[in-house]
């Protein structure tokens, strides 16, 4: 379930990078490649991967002044665990765009 305010609505024309268990620089490289051809991407993560998503964003911002972060969305999803119980899992969506676009 996503809760977005009208001010922070994400554009459907963006590419998305889902953060998982790969090394940090794999996601950074993927983001740089996508931002070379697109004006905007979204980095998404949930649970324990949220910290890695923030790290990817920080590396992108510190490498160059060409990118900026948009309105970050923090939410939660209800998932069914292996023991058939519902668990709330935190999620984050971080839009990154070329500066001035």
C-alpha positions in Angstrom: 0.0 0.0 0.0 1.4 3.4 -1.0 0.5 6.7 0.6 1.6 9.6 -1.7 0.6 13.2 -1.2 -0.4 15.0 -4.4 2.7 17.2 -4.2 5.0 14.1 -4.2 3.4 12.0 -6.9 5.9 10.0 -8.9 5.9 10.1 -12.7 5.1 6.8 -14.4 7.7 7.5 -17.1 10.6 6.8 -14.7 12.8 3.8 -14.5 13.0 2.0 -11.2 15.9 0.3 -9.5 14.9 -2.3 -6.9 17.5 -2.7 -4.1 18.2 -6.2 -2.9 21.3 -8.1 -2.0 23.8 -7.1 -4.6 26.9 -5.0 -3.8 26.5 -1.3 -3.4 28.4 -0.3 -6.6 26.2 -2.6 -8.7 23.3 -0.4 -8.0 25.3 2.8 -8.3 26.5 1.8 -11.7 23.0 0.8 -12.8 21.7 4.2 -11.7 24.4 6.1 -13.5 23.8 4.2 -16.7 20.0 4.8 -16.5 20.5 8.5 -15.7 22.7 8.8 -18.8 19.6 8.3 -21.0 16.7 9.2 -18.6 15.9 12.4 -16.8 14.6 10.6 -13.7 14.8 7.3 -11.9 13.4 5.9 -8.7 15.3 3.8 -6.2 13.0 1.5 -4.2 13.7 -0.8 -1.3 12.0 -2.5 1.6 13.0 -3.9 5.0 16.7 -4.4 5.6 17.6 -3.1 2.1 16.4 0.5 3.0 19.9 1.4 4.4 21.5 0.2 1.1 19.1 2.3 -0.9 20.1 5.4 1.1 23.8 4.5 0.6 23.3 4.2 -3.2 21.7 7.6 -3.2 24.5 9.2 -1.1 27.2 7.8 -3.4 25.3 9.2 -6.5 25.0 12.6 -4.9 28.7 12.8 -3.6 30.2 11.5 -6.9 28.8 14.5 -8.9 26.7 17.6 -8.6 24.6 16.5 -11.6 21.9 14.7 -9.7 19.3 15.8 -7.1 16.8 13.9 -4.8 13.1 14.5 -5.1 10.4 13.9 -2.6 11.2 10.7 -0.7 8.3 8.4 0.1 8.4 6.3 3.2 5.6 3.8 3.7 4.9 0.2 4.7 3.4 -2.9 3.1 1.6 -5.8 4.8 3.1 -9.1 3.7 2.2 -12.7 4.7 5.2 -14.4 6.4 6.1 -18.1 6.1 4.1 -18.8 9.3 1.0 -17.4 7.7 1.0 -14.2 9.8 0.8 -10.7 8.5 3.9 -8.6 8.9 4.3 -4.9 8.1 7.5 -4.2 6.1 8.8 -0.7 5.7 9.4 0.7 2.2 11.2 3.7 0.7 11.1 5.3 -2.7 13.8 7.8 -3.6 13.4 9.7 -6.8 16.6 10.9 -8.4 16.8 13.3 -11.3 19.3 15.2 -13.3 19.8 18.6 -11.7 17.6 21.2 -13.4 15.3 18.7 -15.2 
